[in-house]
Amino acid sequence: MENGNESTTPHIAMLATPGMGHLIPLAELAKLLVTKHGFTATLMTFASTASKTQHAILSSLPSCISTISLPVVSLSDIPPNSSIGTLLSVEAARSIPAITSALKELKTHHTVVGFVADFFGADTFDAAREVGLRTFLFIATNLLTLSLLLHMPEIDTNLTCDFKELAEPVKLPGCVPVPGTEILASLQDRSKEGYKWMVHHGKKYREAEVILVNSFDEIEPGAAKILRQHEPGRPPVYPIGPLIQTGSKVDMAGGLECLDWLNKQPANSVLYVSFGSGGTLTMKQMDELAYGLESSSQRFLWVVRSPSDTGDGSNYYYNAESKKDPFAFLPEGFRERTKERGMVVSSWAPQTKVLAHEATGGYVCHCGWNSTLETVVHGVPIIAWPLYAEQKQNAVMLSEGAGIALRLEKRGDGVVEREEIARKVRALIKGEEGKRLRRKVAELKEAAAEGMKEGGTACQALAEVVAIWKKKR
């Protein structure tokens, strides 16, 4: 025993705010700390996201990673049209008492060396400080988004209109210029609570001792160079990615069927279509996508969810499973007409296995950062179809910066027409543009793999943070 603790093994406490895009990389970080650095860990999650998918991820973790499901907090007073960011921020802030209690209990049994909160959890630093723990921030998305939020307090002071009204793109140090209309969704309306929360988080981030980011230098070289430099008043930044889901035991109906079908397709011939754990389309947009895939004459594997009225994914952010039979919303006869070259599955597919399959030649991707890193790690080029959160600015970075994505043009009402979809699908799978993107993503795949190896940039970055935890524990 040491200081009344049962174990002297360094223990890290982590908080994953709602959303699979937050939980998965944080769980992977915990696994790395356990397997490579001799830690034990506790991963806190919110009761609001206790879905079958989350349970499967948590139950597959090593035994030395314990989990705590925080008690439910009421959000009934939050306006129903509030953004996802507002809901997550409020839920985290209202969970501070429960987190404080949980951390106190952990300290009686473990040598807790730090508390790591993710993107929307910076307010919970107050809980850690209450019990004498050092605070660390984990950004599950990229350096572009981190840079934006760190600069938001200053930008907010100087901004005289909404981002969407800016005549010039937003230029952040080392980052690709981003048109104001493509900036983080929660920042699009300065009068909304979501905007105010993002500015607030940008201030709170500077209270962290260290910021860890699930990205790597080669995909954002300019931002990485800037953020790696010491800046007074800003925590040091450590890119430790790509952290993607590994060793998952998630087994859901349809997984083997997908892979069996892919086994029968030629190499690089199949377009994978999926909008992540929280993405849905409107009924009108589902129709256009279906007819676009059909008229492209290319092979496809489409993960379909029942449509939402808004298409913003808010109905699915907490739970990825469709509430209704999604096939009922497809155009009449679509599945029969495309059965020789297309496969449609409901709600879920074994994404990492699909992307790793040699038959997969492209990915219609919502540009959520988890999915983006998975496609880069497996060397698959992208057709960018962003929906919400930071996905639009990610799409700009992936096409204009990293050079691994084609952008889709939308008509005035925001709908992507079937002709545009068919044109971009053919360009990616069969055209010269697709070959160019495939070469570039192959380079990033190699760089990502090298960075995660012993002595690589990401591996070394995490080792430096581990040294901080162990030295000052």
VEXTI-729682 format. One record per residue (C-alpha): z, y, x. Coordinates in Angstrom, 3 decimals, padded with zeros to 6 digits. Layout:
REM VEXTI-729682
atom w: Z; v: Y; u: X
...
***
This chain:
REM VEXTI-729682
atom w: 000.000; v: 000.000; u: 000.000
atom w: -000.631; v: 003.616; u: 001.038
atom w: 001.030; v: 006.587; u: -000.700
atom w: 001.978; v: 004.308; u: -003.566
atom w: -001.576; v: 003.073; u: -004.093
atom w: -002.443; v: -000.585; u: -004.460
atom w: -005.438; v: -000.318; u: -002.127
atom w: -006.390; v: 001.741; u: 000.914
atom w: -010.113; v: 001.105; u: 000.313
atom w: -011.831; v: 004.451; u: -000.365
atom w: -012.497; v: 004.828; u: -004.066
atom w: -014.912; v: 007.243; u: -005.707
atom w: -014.627; v: 008.379; u: -009.327
atom w: -017.887; v: 009.261; u: -011.092
atom w: -018.851; v: 010.811; u: -014.413
atom w: -022.208; v: 010.073; u: -016.073
atom w: -022.951; v: 012.478; u: -018.909
atom w: -025.039; v: 011.046; u: -021.794
atom w: -028.582; v: 009.852; u: -021.187
atom w: -030.041; v: 006.891; u: -019.320
atom w: -031.594; v: 009.332; u: -016.860
atom w: -028.074; v: 010.290; u: -015.772
atom w: -026.407; v: 006.887; u: -015.914
atom w: -028.971; v: 004.791; u: -014.036
atom w: -029.151; v: 006.767; u: -010.746
atom w: -025.392; v: 007.352; u: -010.697
atom w: -024.839; v: 003.605; u: -011.154
atom w: -027.258; v: 002.973; u: -008.284
atom w: -025.319; v: 005.414; u: -006.090
atom w: -022.109; v: 003.556; u: -006.905
atom w: -023.759; v: 000.263; u: -005.944
atom w: -024.914; v: 001.711; u: -002.602
atom w: -021.412; v: 002.987; u: -001.819
atom w: -019.960; v: -000.425; u: -002.615
atom w: -022.495; v: -002.616; u: -000.814
atom w: -023.241; v: -000.487; u: 002.260
atom w: -020.152; v: 001.663; u: 002.796
atom w: -017.183; v: -000.419; u: 001.694
atom w: -016.105; v: 001.682; u: -001.274
atom w: -014.858; v: 000.750; u: -004.695
atom w: -015.809; v: 002.949; u: -007.637
atom w: -015.096; v: 003.868; u: -011.231
atom w: -017.893; v: 005.042; u: -013.485
atom w: -016.906; v: 007.072; u: -016.550
atom w: -019.243; v: 007.236; u: -019.538
atom w: -019.149; v: 008.794; u: -022.984
atom w: -018.563; v: 006.809; u: -026.168
atom w: -021.494; v: 008.658; u: -027.755
atom w: -023.940; v: 006.666; u: -025.609
atom w: -022.457; v: 003.205; u: -026.085
atom w: -025.834; v: 001.603; u: -026.874
atom w: -026.996; v: -001.923; u: -026.106
atom w: -029.052; v: -000.558; u: -023.213
atom w: -026.063; v: 001.200; u: -021.650
atom w: -023.839; v: -001.835; u: -022.147
atom w: -026.405; v: -004.043; u: -020.401
atom w: -026.539; v: -001.681; u: -017.407
atom w: -022.758; v: -001.404; u: -017.101
atom w: -022.177; v: -005.142; u: -017.496
atom w: -024.590; v: -005.865; u: -014.645
atom w: -022.624; v: -003.780; u: -012.111
atom w: -020.660; v: -005.467; u: -009.281
atom w: -017.051; v: -006.316; u: -010.113
atom w: -015.708; v: -003.675; u: -007.729
atom w: -017.270; v: -000.955; u: -009.910
atom w: -015.012; v: -000.483; u: -012.904
atom w: -016.021; v: 001.457; u: -015.997
atom w: -014.169; v: 003.750; u: -018.386
atom w: -015.537; v: 004.745; u: -021.791
atom w: -014.128; v: 008.153; u: -022.631
atom w: -012.824; v: 008.685; u: -026.163
atom w: -015.054; v: 010.255; u: -028.787
atom w: -014.922; v: 014.039; u: -029.096
atom w: -016.036; v: 015.798; u: -032.253
atom w: -019.240; v: 017.820; u: -032.116
atom w: -019.359; v: 018.392; u: -035.881
atom w: -018.997; v: 022.164; u: -035.463
atom w: -022.062; v: 022.422; u: -033.221
atom w: -025.128; v: 023.757; u: -035.117
atom w: -027.552; v: 020.927; u: -035.952
atom w: -030.478; v: 022.646; u: -034.221
atom w: -028.631; v: 022.910; u: -030.889
atom w: -030.425; v: 021.716; u: -027.770
atom w: -029.610; v: 018.460; u: -026.051
atom w: -028.274; v: 020.479; u: -023.118
atom w: -025.798; v: 022.253; u: -025.382
atom w: -024.569; v: 018.991; u: -026.893
atom w: -024.092; v: 017.385; u: -023.480
atom w: -022.369; v: 020.446; u: -022.055
atom w: -019.948; v: 020.784; u: -024.949
atom w: -019.154; v: 017.074; u: -024.949
atom w: -018.350; v: 017.203; u: -021.234
atom w: -016.177; v: 020.311; u: -021.564
atom w: -014.222; v: 018.866; u: -024.483
atom w: -013.620; v: 015.657; u: -022.531
atom w: -011.693; v: 017.419; u: -019.741
atom w: -008.246; v: 016.335; u: -021.030
atom w: -009.319; v: 012.686; u: -021.250
atom w: -010.921; v: 012.820; u: -017.794
atom w: -007.784; v: 014.414; u: -016.331
atom w: -005.695; v: 011.587; u: -017.758
atom w: -008.100; v: 008.923; u: -016.493
atom w: -008.153; v: 010.400; u: -012.983
atom w: -004.350; v: 010.524; u: -012.849
atom w: -004.251; v: 006.839; u: -013.750
atom w: -006.892; v: 005.971; u: -011.146
atom w: -004.877; v: 007.691; u: -008.424
atom w: -001.914; v: 005.403; u: -009.106
atom w: -004.011; v: 002.349; u: -008.229
atom w: -006.638; v: 003.552; u: -005.726
atom w: -007.169; v: 005.806; u: -002.746
atom w: -009.488; v: 008.160; u: -004.620
atom w: -011.447; v: 010.240; u: -002.099
atom w: -013.447; v: 012.367; u: -004.501
atom w: -014.797; v: 012.995; u: -007.981
atom w: -018.561; v: 013.106; u: -008.579
atom w: -019.900; v: 014.700; u: -011.756
atom w: -023.551; v: 014.820; u: -012.721
atom w: -025.879; v: 017.556; u: -013.983
atom w: -024.030; v: 018.537; u: -017.183
atom w: -020.535; v: 017.694; u: -015.964
atom w: -019.691; v: 020.608; u: -013.676
atom w: -016.992; v: 021.857; u: -016.064
atom w: -015.111; v: 018.612; u: -015.462
atom w: -014.447; v: 019.774; u: -011.899
atom w: -011.421; v: 021.423; u: -013.553
atom w: -010.034; v: 017.961; u: -014.368
atom w: -010.461; v: 016.809; u: -010.769
atom w: -008.782; v: 019.868; u: -009.325
atom w: -005.906; v: 019.456; u: -011.779
atom w: -005.073; v: 016.126; u: -010.153
atom w: -005.795; v: 017.235; u: -006.591
atom w: -009.263; v: 015.686; u: -006.108
atom w: -012.206; v: 017.194; u: -004.278
atom w: -015.325; v: 017.823; u: -006.360
atom w: -018.903; v: 016.753; u: -005.707
atom w: -022.062; v: 017.247; u: -007.757
atom w: -024.801; v: 014.669; u: -008.313
atom w: -028.171; v: 015.973; u: -009.484
atom w: -030.116; v: 013.135; u: -011.112
atom w: -033.301; v: 015.192; u: -011.142
atom w: -035.120; v: 017.045; u: -008.375
atom w: -034.711; v: 019.867; u: -005.885
atom w: -036.905; v: 022.185; u: -007.965
atom w: -034.490; v: 021.982; u: -010.894
atom w: -031.462; v: 022.364; u: -008.643
atom w: -033.005; v: 025.427; u: -007.002
atom w: -033.743; v: 026.966; u: -010.402
atom w: -030.194; v: 026.500; u: -011.661
atom w: -028.580; v: 027.737; u: -008.460
atom w: -030.650; v: 030.912; u: -008.778
atom w: -030.162; v: 031.329; u: -012.537
atom w: -027.156; v: 033.696; u: -012.389
atom w: -029.212; v: 036.081; u: -010.234
atom w: -032.404; v: 035.556; u: -012.259
atom w: -030.511; v: 036.169; u: -015.498
atom w: -029.259; v: 039.510; u: -014.226
atom w: -032.786; v: 040.693; u: -013.446
atom w: -034.682; v: 039.051; u: -016.323
atom w: -035.789; v: 041.508; u: -019.031
atom w: -037.609; v: 039.024; u: -021.290
atom w: -037.819; v: 035.317; u: -022.016
atom w: -039.423; v: 033.091; u: -019.370
atom w: -042.328; v: 032.329; u: -021.708
atom w: -043.202; v: 036.049; u: -021.733
atom w: -043.432; v: 036.431; u: -017.953
atom w: -046.837; v: 037.495; u: -016.673
atom w: -046.353; v: 035.846; u: -013.280
atom w: -045.134; v: 032.331; u: -012.381
atom w: -041.524; v: 031.834; u: -011.329
atom w: -041.378; v: 031.563; u: -007.533
atom w: -038.326; v: 029.862; u: -006.073
atom w: -037.833; v: 029.477; u: -002.304
atom w: -039.887; v: 026.552; u: -001.010
atom w: -040.957; v: 025.449; u: -004.502
atom w: -044.325; v: 025.314; u: -006.233
atom w: -044.786; v: 028.381; u: -008.523
atom w: -044.003; v: 027.452; u: -012.137
atom w: -045.443; v: 029.319; u: -015.141
atom w: -042.667; v: 030.710; u: -017.332
atom w: -043.810; v: 028.611; u: -020.274
atom w: -043.181; v: 025.451; u: -018.233
atom w: -039.645; v: 026.326; u: -017.104
atom w: -036.730; v: 024.116; u: -018.228
atom w: -036.714; v: 023.918; u: -022.038
atom w: -033.087; v: 025.030; u: -022.380
atom w: -033.960; v: 028.317; u: -020.652
atom w: -036.851; v: 029.300; u: -022.904
atom w: -034.812; v: 031.411; u: -025.341
atom w: -032.192; v: 033.739; u: -023.843
atom w: -030.478; v: 034.190; u: -027.210
atom w: -029.621; v: 030.488; u: -027.537
atom w: -026.450; v: 028.739; u: -026.391
atom w: -028.507; v: 026.309; u: -024.314
atom w: -029.668; v: 029.174; u: -022.087
atom w: -026.124; v: 030.437; u: -021.621
atom w: -024.901; v: 026.960; u: -020.724
atom w: -027.553; v: 026.586; u: -018.026
atom w: -026.591; v: 029.908; u: -016.435
atom w: -022.961; v: 028.795; u: -016.617
atom w: -023.756; v: 025.488; u: -014.906
atom w: -025.617; v: 027.313; u: -012.154
atom w: -022.421; v: 029.218; u: -011.371
atom w: -020.224; v: 026.111; u: -011.559
atom w: -022.476; v: 024.160; u: -009.179
atom w: -021.367; v: 026.426; u: -006.353
atom w: -017.809; v: 025.136; u: -006.782
atom w: -018.830; v: 021.684; u: -005.522
atom w: -018.004; v: 020.721; u: -001.945
atom w: -021.334; v: 018.908; u: -001.602
atom w: -024.417; v: 018.500; u: -003.805
atom w: -026.203; v: 015.143; u: -003.731
atom w: -029.739; v: 015.038; u: -005.156
atom w: -031.844; v: 012.083; u: -006.262
atom w: -034.975; v: 013.250; u: -004.477
atom w: -036.524; v: 012.981; u: -001.015
atom w: -038.070; v: 015.382; u: 001.450
atom w: -041.707; v: 014.276; u: 001.317
atom w: -042.161; v: 014.773; u: -002.429
atom w: -040.679; v: 018.314; u: -002.274
atom w: -041.028; v: 019.318; u: 001.390
atom w: -040.702; v: 023.072; u: 000.946
atom w: -037.643; v: 022.906; u: -001.295
atom w: -036.028; v: 020.280; u: 000.936
atom w: -036.468; v: 022.460; u: 004.005
atom w: -034.889; v: 025.485; u: 002.294
atom w: -032.006; v: 023.670; u: 000.615
atom w: -031.089; v: 021.739; u: 003.755
atom w: -030.422; v: 025.066; u: 005.494
atom w: -026.912; v: 026.508; u: 005.434
atom w: -026.502; v: 029.304; u: 002.904
atom w: -023.183; v: 031.137; u: 002.615
atom w: -021.592; v: 030.548; u: -000.779
atom w: -023.702; v: 027.495; u: -001.561
atom w: -022.589; v: 023.879; u: -001.027
atom w: -024.616; v: 021.821; u: 001.458
atom w: -027.393; v: 019.840; u: -000.235
atom w: -028.146; v: 016.201; u: 000.604
atom w: -031.313; v: 014.533; u: -000.782
atom w: -030.340; v: 010.838; u: -001.011
atom w: -033.172; v: 009.402; u: -003.122
atom w: -035.097; v: 007.784; u: -004.464
atom w: -032.342; v: 005.910; u: -006.313
atom w: -033.993; v: 003.744; u: -008.969
atom w: -032.697; v: 000.851; u: -011.013
atom w: -032.389; v: -002.367; u: -009.003
atom w: -031.170; v: -005.842; u: -009.814
atom w: -031.015; v: -005.136; u: -013.544
atom w: -030.086; v: -008.038; u: -015.792
atom w: -031.301; v: -006.215; u: -018.864
atom w: -033.125; v: -008.849; u: -020.915
atom w: -034.682; v: -007.709; u: -024.155
atom w: -037.259; v: -009.300; u: -026.430
atom w: -040.821; v: -008.689; u: -025.289
atom w: -040.159; v: -008.374; u: -021.574
atom w: -041.652; v: -011.689; u: -020.529
atom w: -044.506; v: -011.245; u: -022.994
atom w: -045.495; v: -007.964; u: -021.266
atom w: -045.511; v: -009.551; u: -017.842
atom w: -047.428; v: -012.626; u: -019.013
atom w: -050.085; v: -010.333; u: -020.462
atom w: -050.290; v: -008.281; u: -017.256
atom w: -050.762; v: -011.475; u: -015.246
atom w: -054.105; v: -011.954; u: -017.024
atom w: -055.472; v: -008.472; u: -016.226
atom w: -057.471; v: -007.369; u: -013.142
atom w: -055.750; v: -005.383; u: -010.373
atom w: -055.235; v: -001.639; u: -011.015
atom w: -056.891; v: -001.897; u: -014.434
atom w: -054.027; v: -001.277; u: -016.885
atom w: -052.695; v: 002.091; u: -018.014
atom w: -048.979; v: 001.928; u: -018.783
atom w: -047.950; v: 004.356; u: -021.556
atom w: -044.285; v: 005.167; u: -022.085
atom w: -042.230; v: 008.283; u: -022.751
atom w: -038.892; v: 007.203; u: -021.298
atom w: -035.589; v: 006.477; u: -022.982
atom w: -035.609; v: 009.674; u: -025.024
atom w: -039.253; v: 010.510; u: -025.704
atom w: -040.999; v: 010.400; u: -029.075
atom w: -044.200; v: 011.860; u: -030.498
atom w: -045.064; v: 013.373; u: -033.852
atom w: -047.082; v: 011.315; u: -036.301
atom w: -050.170; v: 013.461; u: -035.671
atom w: -049.813; v: 013.058; u: -031.901
atom w: -049.333; v: 009.286; u: -032.177
atom w: -052.655; v: 009.102; u: -034.020
atom w: -054.444; v: 011.116; u: -031.330
atom w: -052.967; v: 008.962; u: -028.573
atom w: -053.963; v: 005.735; u: -030.324
atom w: -057.546; v: 006.855; u: -030.894
atom w: -057.728; v: 008.278; u: -027.375
atom w: -056.662; v: 004.984; u: -025.829
atom w: -059.102; v: 003.128; u: -028.042
atom w: -062.087; v: 005.329; u: -027.170
atom w: -061.281; v: 005.303; u: -023.436
atom w: -062.326; v: 001.627; u: -023.307
atom w: -059.613; v: 001.020; u: -020.693
atom w: -056.844; v: -001.569; u: -020.715
atom w: -053.418; v: -000.309; u: -021.741
atom w: -049.805; v: -001.352; u: -022.291
atom w: -048.150; v: 001.068; u: -024.736
atom w: -044.404; v: 001.223; u: -025.444
atom w: -044.319; v: 002.609; u: -028.990
atom w: -041.441; v: 004.245; u: -030.843
atom w: -041.358; v: 005.424; u: -034.422
atom w: -042.307; v: 009.109; u: -034.579
atom w: -040.004; v: 012.084; u: -034.914
atom w: -040.692; v: 015.254; u: -036.839
atom w: -040.152; v: 017.369; u: -033.730
atom w: -041.453; v: 015.157; u: -030.943
atom w: -038.689; v: 016.452; u: -028.667
atom w: -036.880; v: 013.167; u: -028.181
atom w: -033.571; v: 014.417; u: -029.535
atom w: -033.219; v: 011.473; u: -031.933
atom w: -033.540; v: 009.015; u: -029.089
atom w: -031.737; v: 010.693; u: -026.227
atom w: -028.516; v: 008.814; u: -026.879
atom w: -030.088; v: 005.505; u: -027.940
atom w: -033.503; v: 004.268; u: -026.855
atom w: -034.050; v: 001.760; u: -029.646
atom w: -036.426; v: 002.634; u: -032.508
atom w: -034.772; v: 003.151; u: -035.858
atom w: -037.827; v: 001.900; u: -037.777
atom w: -040.698; v: -000.483; u: -037.113
atom w: -042.967; v: 001.672; u: -034.915
atom w: -046.051; v: -000.476; u: -035.515
atom w: -046.113; v: 000.715; u: -039.139
atom w: -047.013; v: 004.208; u: -037.894
atom w: -050.070; v: 003.182; u: -035.861
atom w: -053.548; v: 003.842; u: -037.302
atom w: -054.721; v: 001.128; u: -039.644
atom w: -056.529; v: -001.625; u: -037.757
atom w: -055.705; v: -000.172; u: -034.309
atom w: -053.939; v: -003.247; u: -032.945
atom w: -056.648; v: -005.588; u: -034.205
atom w: -059.469; v: -003.462; u: -032.757
atom w: -057.821; v: -003.163; u: -029.318
atom w: -056.235; v: -006.606; u: -029.000
atom w: -058.715; v: -007.773; u: -026.327
atom w: -057.751; v: -005.041; u: -023.853
atom w: -054.515; v: -003.498; u: -025.098
atom w: -050.935; v: -004.519; u: -025.750
atom w: -048.449; v: -002.607; u: -027.882
atom w: -044.707; v: -003.302; u: -027.623
atom w: -041.826; v: -001.855; u: -029.612
atom w: -039.323; v: 000.553; u: -028.018
atom w: -038.866; v: -001.050; u: -024.628
atom w: -040.617; v: -002.743; u: -021.695
atom w: -039.309; v: -003.905; u: -018.289
atom w: -040.580; v: -000.697; u: -016.708
atom w: -039.874; v: -001.310; u: -013.036
atom w: -041.530; v: -004.732; u: -013.274
atom w: -044.506; v: -003.265; u: -015.108
atom w: -044.943; v: -000.538; u: -012.482
atom w: -044.576; v: -003.072; u: -009.676
atom w: -047.267; v: -005.332; u: -011.150
atom w: -050.606; v: -005.319; u: -009.343
atom w: -052.482; v: -004.972; u: -012.649
atom w: -050.909; v: -001.558; u: -013.348
atom w: -053.276; v: 001.199; u: -012.239
atom w: -051.791; v: 004.283; u: -013.862
atom w: -048.961; v: 005.628; u: -015.973
atom w: -048.986; v: 008.097; u: -018.878
atom w: -045.580; v: 009.510; u: -018.011
atom w: -043.259; v: 012.031; u: -019.679
atom w: -042.254; v: 013.159; u: -016.161
atom w: -038.583; v: 012.387; u: -016.581
atom w: -037.281; v: 012.139; u: -013.045
atom w: -036.076; v: 008.524; u: -013.201
atom w: -039.489; v: 007.347; u: -014.356
atom w: -041.234; v: 009.599; u: -011.846
atom w: -039.318; v: 008.081; u: -008.941
atom w: -039.974; v: 004.578; u: -010.241
atom w: -043.703; v: 005.218; u: -010.340
atom w: -043.673; v: 006.739; u: -006.831
atom w: -041.670; v: 003.847; u: -005.391
atom w: -044.315; v: 001.480; u: -006.778
atom w: -047.308; v: 003.628; u: -005.804
atom w: -048.720; v: 004.298; u: -009.295
atom w: -050.515; v: 007.604; u: -010.103
atom w: -049.630; v: 009.601; u: -013.211
atom w: -051.100; v: 011.291; u: -016.242
atom w: -048.425; v: 013.885; u: -016.931
atom w: -047.332; v: 014.229; u: -020.567
atom w: -044.031; v: 016.166; u: -020.505
atom w: -041.972; v: 016.500; u: -023.685
atom w: -038.601; v: 018.211; u: -023.167
atom w: -035.789; v: 019.122; u: -020.731
atom w: -037.171; v: 019.815; u: -017.228
atom w: -040.246; v: 017.624; u: -017.732
atom w: -042.803; v: 020.447; u: -017.972
atom w: -041.791; v: 021.968; u: -014.655
atom w: -041.739; v: 018.467; u: -013.160
atom w: -045.332; v: 018.038; u: -014.314
atom w: -046.314; v: 021.244; u: -012.510
atom w: -044.640; v: 020.070; u: -009.328
atom w: -046.201; v: 016.589; u: -009.510
atom w: -049.726; v: 017.901; u: -010.062
atom w: -049.814; v: 021.182; u: -008.125
atom w: -047.290; v: 020.255; u: -005.430
atom w: -047.071; v: 016.521; u: -004.800
atom w: -050.656; v: 015.907; u: -005.922
atom w: -050.015; v: 012.620; u: -007.723
atom w: -050.599; v: 013.589; u: -011.373
atom w: -053.341; v: 014.713; u: -013.725
atom w: -052.384; v: 017.292; u: -016.352
atom w: -053.399; v: 017.067; u: -020.005
atom w: -054.790; v: 020.124; u: -021.791
atom w: -053.297; v: 020.891; u: -025.219
atom w: -054.890; v: 022.760; u: -028.089
atom w: -053.222; v: 025.797; u: -029.683
atom w: -050.794; v: 023.835; u: -031.857
atom w: -049.548; v: 021.823; u: -028.870
atom w: -051.397; v: 018.611; u: -029.744
atom w: -053.321; v: 016.711; u: -027.049
atom w: -056.624; v: 015.664; u: -028.623
atom w: -058.024; v: 012.143; u: -028.432
atom w: -061.085; v: 013.260; u: -026.453
atom w: -058.881; v: 014.809; u: -023.756
atom w: -056.738; v: 011.682; u: -023.611
atom w: -059.759; v: 009.386; u: -023.257
atom w: -061.280; v: 011.649; u: -020.581
atom w: -058.132; v: 011.703; u: -018.427
atom w: -057.511; v: 007.958; u: -018.856
atom w: -061.006; v: 007.153; u: -017.593
atom w: -060.619; v: 009.634; u: -014.725
atom w: -057.358; v: 008.040; u: -013.595
atom w: -058.350; v: 004.391; u: -013.893
atom w: -062.034; v: 004.570; u: -012.926
atom w: -062.803; v: 007.993; u: -011.485
atom w: -062.694; v: 009.704; u: -008.099
atom w: -059.687; v: 011.770; u: -009.155
atom w: -057.757; v: 008.570; u: -009.739
atom w: -058.654; v: 007.328; u: -006.253
atom w: -057.449; v: 010.592; u: -004.708
atom w: -054.143; v: 010.439; u: -006.563
atom w: -053.716; v: 006.766; u: -005.683
atom w: -054.051; v: 007.552; u: -001.969
atom w: -051.491; v: 010.351; u: -002.180
atom w: -048.934; v: 008.335; u: -004.124
atom w: -049.349; v: 005.491; u: -001.627
atom w: -048.294; v: 007.918; u: 001.136
atom w: -045.218; v: 008.971; u: -000.860
atom w: -044.376; v: 005.329; u: -001.567
atom w: -044.290; v: 004.627; u: 002.157
atom w: -042.256; v: 007.752; u: 002.904
atom w: -039.722; v: 006.905; u: 000.200
atom w: -039.272; v: 003.392; u: 001.540
atom w: -038.827; v: 004.637; u: 005.112
atom w: -036.230; v: 007.176; u: 004.019
atom w: -034.056; v: 004.525; u: 002.386
atom w: -034.095; v: 002.227; u: 005.419
atom w: -031.277; v: 002.228; u: 007.961
atom w: -031.623; v: 005.445; u: 009.950
atom w: -034.041; v: 006.964; u: 007.420
atom w: -033.552; v: 010.494; u: 006.118
atom w: -032.005; v: 009.528; u: 002.766
atom w: -029.886; v: 006.794; u: 004.292
atom w: -028.598; v: 009.188; u: 006.935
atom w: -027.904; v: 011.904; u: 004.348
atom w: -025.699; v: 009.564; u: 002.321
atom w: -023.966; v: 008.384; u: 005.489
atom w: -023.050; v: 011.998; u: 006.270
atom w: -021.478; v: 012.442; u: 002.827
atom w: -019.622; v: 009.139; u: 003.192
atom w: -018.247; v: 010.393; u: 006.513
atom w: -016.939; v: 013.516; u: 004.731
atom w: -015.170; v: 011.358; u: 002.130
atom w: -013.658; v: 008.991; u: 004.676
atom w: -012.657; v: 011.679; u: 007.170
atom w: -010.763; v: 013.867; u: 004.700
atom w: -009.348; v: 011.285; u: 002.379
***
